[in-house]
Amino acid sequence: MAKVATETRVRRVILVVAMHEEADPFIKKHGLREVLPKPFHGGMPMEAYSGVVAGVEVCLVWTGRDERYKVNNVATTAAAVATYAALAAFGKVDMVMSAGTAGGFGHLGAQIGDVYISTKCVFHNRRIPVGSDYEEYGFGHFRSPPLPVLAREVGAKMGVVTTSDSLDFSPIDLELMRGEGASVKEMEAAAVAWVCQQARIPFVAVKSITDIVDGPVATQDEFYSNLRAASDALQVKLTAILGALGGRPLEHFSFSALRASASASASKL
């Protein structure tokens, strides 16, 4: 991934959210107000909500509802368009987050309601086997800034997030996800990460677990039964993450900072 600045203090953040059910608890908790008139090109379905959370200026962009099918605009196309439109509409920001719900892998310790911060985002269904460059381009390999101190401060887990346009998965999808060490499976993050890579803006995915990918319950059943609780957990962790980030540079939360903290603790013994 192209080098991004991690020394900039985090004061302005865009949250890209695919489902209204995921966005609503956060909007209500913090009294975010819809940005009107809509700042996007005519006919675009996205909605933007803005406010200040823990001293951070936040713009939450919901990808909106499909006019024909009356459902949330989930998956990669809407996520990428919404991210680009938000960057064009709101100017310079310090960080972009893909926030939402996802499936987790039980064999790596995921449980319903866990919230993950991405270490890397990849596509697990963009298979382009016509040479190593295209094959790697297909995966994407979008690295997030290393944020172990942040995860520890807010009580979140960390892991690789994989993206496709499908709620279910094929056997080869599963093989590729396991090969990448995926902890989380979802439908938007890598697309948002691609836009941020082009714009050289720090990006991270924050995902709350609704279902266990390698568990015994059908994904669609487990997803809907846990969507409300997972969205509430997402709101709590997003609030904590913004509170921790506010006014501090991302490098403050890096592995170097973690080692420095460990060394300082050891020297006191």
C-alpha positions, 0 to 999 in steps of 0.5 A: 500500500502507498505510504500514508502519513501516520504522524498527522494528529487525528482530528477529522474522520470519515466513517463509511457504513453500508447498512442503516442498521449499523449506522443508526446506533452511532448516529443516535448516540452522538446526535449526528445531523444529516448534511443538507442539501446532500453534498453528493452528485444528483441522484446518488443514494448516499446520505451523510451525517456529521458531528463531533465525537470525543473532540473528533470531527466525524462525517458518517456516510451511509451508502444509502438505499437502492431505489429499485430493490429498497435494500441497503447498498451493500458490497464493494461498488457502493462502498467505493463510490461512497468513499470517493464521493465523501472525499470529494465532498468533505476535503482533507481528512486524517483517516477513513474507516469502514465500519460495520458488521461481519462474519468471524472465524471461530477457529481463530477465536472470534465470538459474536459481538467481538469488534476487530480492527484490521491489520490488513484488508484483502479481496478473497474472490478477485482471482486473476491467475494470469501472472503474479502481478495481476494475481497479487493485484486481485488480492489487493493487500491493503495494510492498515496502520499498525494500531496494537496500542489502540486495540489494547486501549479499547478492548478490540481484537485485531486481524486480517479482514477479507472482502467479497461481494457475496454473503456466502462463499465457495470452497476456493474462497474459504481456501484463500481466506484461510491462506491469508489468515483471515479473522473477518469476512465481510463485503466492503472494507477492501474496496474502501481501502483501495480508494484510500490507497489512491488518495494516500489517506490512512484507512482502517476497518472496524468490524463487529461480528454477527456470525461465525463463518466456520460455525454450524449455523447458516450465515443468513440466519445468524447474521440477522439474529445478531445484527442489532447486538453487533451494531450496538457493540460497534457503536460502543467501540467506535466511540471508544476508538474515536476517543482514544484517537482524538488529537493524537497521531497514529504512530502513537498506537504503533508497535514501536509505541507498544515496545517503548511502553513495555521497555518503560514498564520493565525498567521500573521493575 
